[in-house]
Amino acid sequence: MSASAARRIIGVLLLVAPLEQVAFDLYTPALPRIAEQFAASNTLVQNTVTAYVLGMALVVLPAGLIADAIGRKRVLLTGLGLMTLTSVGCALARSLPMMIGLRFLQGFGAGTCLLLAATIAADCFRGAKLVSVLGLLGAAWGAAPVVAPAVGGFITQFGSWRMVFAVLAALTATVALLAVVALPETLSAGSRSPVDLRAAAGVLGQALRHRSFVAFATMFGVVAAAQAVFGVVGPFLYQTGLGFSSATYGFIALGVGAANFLGAATCGALARRTTTRRLAIGGSVALVLGGAVLLASAQFVGLSAVAITAGAALALLSIGVLDPLTKGLAMSVFTRNVGLVTGLISTFCYVSITMATALMAWLPERSQAPLGCTYLAAGAVLVALLLPVRRTV
């Protein structure tokens, strides 16, 4: 492959990889506005997030199998097309149940983005180059929670929540067009394999019987869930509880997301200076401290923008370290059937996020205490999962 072709492929993948996260974070500042529009409860509106993540959880395994059988490009373009159509549908939605259904379908499309971006990279590159490209894709994915809420808050403040989905539709359509023009099919006809459900079930069964893999994949899911809950609860704490504007919340989310990005950016350097076990425990302790700040402030200060931001930033900083760390631990257990195993890891991730967002939708948003309890519980679960596998890390 020529250098220009490699750069072109990497450029397209850098746009594809963060789309699932953009579609998650771009519209969260608009959640209170959507609740007002449809005269719905916060719980019902937050289910638009839960439905989206549930769609991603259900699609990653079949998408990986189908991409091995018919090629990467067609599956990716189908996912991007579905994201575009459902974004248009959400922009025009006349009822909240209709939007929840569309977001569920949108999750089907979004679940193909990061999965196939990593798979295409593995088709094209090997060794250190692949590691480098995956690092770039991870950075692009990690930048989405930093930038998207600020952009979404600005659009909601000076436009409307429907315009957020119109922008998302234009973005996904543009990326799809670039993929059509600039992204080749990276899986040759000779390398394709028919869908073999029995073989796939055997691989998945072996993985699910491996205690260390299950522990690491569960840890990754817990970390991902902890990362997602701020985006669901934050808009209501700041906008409904404290009376901040959508744009103001967007900029606060930008700062909290920057802490998360900083943690992810420094994870590699920290991993070279200490053991994986110590880094995982240190990150878990920091997550617990962030939860403690939120819980204590709710008890003694009340609803406070400074306390919420400080506690959430500390928690998201630790999550930025723990996210690539736990995913790397899970992916390192097996060296064969990496695509299918990665899909299984993603399933752990999305199922955990689905359960966490459903729980946060049910809990009241009048206080930062539920968010603090969630972070405390997540840190405790991480330590509990890490201890039995201490000899392997």
N, C-alpha and C positions, 0 to 999 in steps of 0.2 A: 504494500500500500504506500502510495506517495505521501510526502509530508503535507501537501495541500489537501489531499483527500482526508487524511487523519484529522487535520485541523477543522475541516468542514463538518465531519461527523461529530467531533467533540463539541463544536459550537452548537449544533442542533441538540445534542444530548443535554447540554447545560441549560437549554430552554425547556426541555421536556421534563427533566428530573424534578424541579420544584413545583410543577403545576398542581399536583395533588395537595401540596401544602398551601399554595396560593389560594386554591378554591376553598380550603378550610378557613384560612385566616382573613381573607380579603373582606368577607362580609360580616365577621363577628361584631365589628362596631355598629352594624346596622340592626342587630338583634332587638334592642329596645324599640326601634322605629317599626320593625316588622310586627312586634307585639301590639303596638298602638294601631297600626294599619288594620289588623285583623281582629282587634279587640280580644286578643287571646292572652292566656296566662304565660308567664315566663317559661314555665315547665314545658308547655306545648311548643313554644317557639324554639326552645333549646333542643327539642327532638329533631329539628331539621339537621342539626349537627350529628346527632346519634344515627339518624338514618343514613347520612352520607358515609360515615365511617363503617357502618354495618355493610353497606354495599361494597366498599373496598375489601372488607374482611372476607366476603363471600367470593370475590372474583380472582384473588391472586393465584390460588392453586390452579383452577381451570385455565386461567390466562397463560400461565407458564407452560402447561401441558399443550395447549393449542398452539402456542408460539413455537414449540419444538416440532410440531407436526406440519404447520403450514407456512412458517416463517415469521420473522419479527415485525416486519413493516406493516403487514396487513392488520395484525392485531393492534399495533400501536395506533394506526390511523383510525381504526374502528373506535378505539377508546377516546381519542381526541375528538372525533366526530360526535360521539355520544355526549361528551362534556360540552361541546358547543351547543348542540340542540337543547340539552337540558338547561343550560344557562339562559338561553333565549326563553325557554318555558318558564323558568323562575322569574325572569324579568316581567313576564306577562301574567303571572299567576293571579287568580282571583280568589283563591281560598288557601288557607294554611294546609289542610290535608293534601291539596294538589301539590303544594310546594314540598311537603314532606316526601311524597311519592317521587317527585322529580329529583330531589336531592339523593334519594336512595338509588335511583338509576344513574345519577351523576357519579356516585361512588363507584359504580361498575366501570365507568370510563376512567376515572381518576386512578383506580387501583392498578391500571396498566402502566402508568407513567414511570415511576421510579423503578419498578420491577424490570420493565423492558429497557430502560436506559442503562441499568447495570448489566443486563444480559447482553445487549448490543455491544457495550464496552468490552465485555469478556469475549465476544466473538472476534473483535478486531485487534485486541491488544493482549499481551502476555507479560508476566513478570513484573518488573519495577514500573514499566509503563502503565500497566493495568492498575497497579496500586495508585499511581499518580493520578490517573483519570478518575478512578473511584473517589479519591480524595477531593478532586474538583467538583464532582457531582454531589458529594456530601456537603461541601461548602455552599453550593448553589441551593440545595435543599434547606440547609440551615439558615440561609439568608432570607428565605421566604417569611418565616414568622417575625423577622425583624422589620421588613419593609412593608409587607402586605397590610397589616392592621393600620399603619399610618396612612397608607394610600386609601384604604377602605374608609377610614374615619373622615378623611378630607372629602371624598366623593359623597359620603352620606350627609356631611354637614352642609356642603354647598350645592349638592344635587339632590339625589334621592336614593333610597335603598335599592330601587329597581335599576338605577344606573350602574350600581356595583355589578350586578349580574350581566348587564349589557357590556361592560368593560371586560368582564371575565369571558364572555362569549367571543368578543373581538380578539382577545389574547389567545385563546385556545385555537380559534380558527386560523390565526396568523401562524402559530407554531405548526399546526397541521399542514398548512400550505408549504412552509419551509421544509417540513419532513418529506413531503411529496417530491419536492424539487431537489433537495440536497442530500437526503439520506438514502443510501442504497440498501438493498436487502442483504443482510450480513450472514444469513444462514443458507449455505448452499443446498441445492436439492439433494445431494448425496449425503448430507449431514442430518437430514430431517428424519424423524422417527415417528411412526404412527402412535396415536394415543393408546397406551397400554395401561388400562386401569388396574389390572392385577399387579403389574410390576410397580406402578406408582404406589399402590396401597402397601406393597411390601417395603418400599423405601420409607414411607411415612410411618409404618408400624415400627420399623427398626429405630427410627429417630425418636419416636414417642416412648420407646422402652429404654432409651438411654438416659439415665438419671441426670448426668451432668448437662446434656443438651436441653432437657426439659427445664432444668433449673435456670440455665443461662437464658433460654428463650422466654421464660416467664419473667425473669428479671428485666429483660429488654421490654417486654410488654408493660410491666409496671412503670418503668421509666417513661415510656411513650405516653402512657395514660396520664402520669403526673404532669408531663409537658403540655398535654392538650387541655387540661381542666381550666387553666387560667384564661384561655381564650373563650371559654364558655361562660365563666362566672364573671370575669373582669368587666365586661361592658355593663352589666347590671349593677355591680358594686360602684363603679365610677359614675356612670351616667344616671341611673335611676336612684341609687342611694345617695350619691354626693352631688348630683346635679351638673356634672361636667358635660361639655358638648362632645359630639362624636369625634370631632377633630382633635380635641384635647386628649380624649381617651386614646386615640390613635397614636399620638406622640408619646404618651406614657407607655403604651404597649411597645412602641419602638425602643424605648430605653430598656424595658424588661427583656425584650427579645434580643437586644444587643448583649445583655449579660449571658443569655443562653448561647449566643454565637461565640462569645469570648471563651466560654467553657469548652465548646466543641473545638475551637481553634487551638487551644492550649493542651488538649487531651494527649496528643501525640508527644509533645515535649515532656509532659508530666509522666507519661508511661515509660519514657526512657530514663527517668530519674528515680523511679521507685518500682515496687512490684505491683502487678495487677491487683492483687488482693488488697494491699494497702490503699491503692488509689480508689478501688471500689468502696472500701469501708469509709475512707475519707469523704468521698462524694456522698455516700449515704448519710453520714453524720451531718454534713452541710445541708442536705435536704431536710433532715429532722430539725435543724436549727432554724431554717427558713419557715417551716411549719410552726415552730414554737413562737417565733416572732409574731406571726399572724394570730395564733391562738391567744397569746398573752395580751396583745394589743386589743383584741376583741373584748377581752375580759376587763381590762383596766383603762383603756382609752376610748373604746368605741370605734365606730366607722371612721377611719383616718386614712387619707390618701397617702401620707408619708409612710405610715406603718405598712399598709398594703403593698405599696411599691417596694419598700425595703425588703419585706419578707418574701415577696414573689421574686424579686431580682436575685436574692440569695438562693432560693430554691431552683430557679431556672439556670443559674450559673452552675450549680452542681449537676443538674440534669444534662447540661451541655457536655459535661465530662462523662457522665454515666451512659449517655445514649450510644456513642460509638464504641465505648468500652464493652458494654454488655452485648451489643450486636456482634462485635468482633469475637467475643468469647463463644457465642452461639455458633457463628459461622466456622469457627476453627475446629469444631468437633469432628466434622465429616469432610473428606476430600473428594468424594464422588457424589454425583447427582446434586451438584451445588445449586443448580437452578431450582429444582423442586424443593430442596431443603430451605433455600432462601425464601421461597414462597410460603413454606410452613412457618418460618420465623415471622414473616410479615403477617400471617394469620394470627399468631399469638399477639402481635402488636395491635392489629386493628380490633380484635375481639376485646382486648383489654381497654382500648380507648372507648369502644362502644359501651362497655359496662360502666366505665368511669363517667362518661358524659351523661349517660342515663341517670346515674346516681346523683350527679351534681344538678341535673335538671329537677330532680325530686326534692333536693335539699333547699332550704330557703336561702335567698341572696341578700338578706338584710344585714348580714354580718360576714366578716372575713373568717369566722371560726370554722365553718365547714371546709373551706379551702385549706386552712391550717391543719385541721385534722386529717385531711387527705394526704398532705405532704408528710405528716408524722407517720401515718400508717404505711405509706409507700416506703419510707426509709427503713422502718422496722421490718417490713417484708423482705426488702433487699438484703439486709443483714442476715435474716433467718434463712434465706435461700443460699446465701454465700457460704455460711459456716459448714454445712455438710459436704461441700465440694472443695474445701480449702486446699486439699492436696493437689488439685489439678490446676490451680491458678497461681 
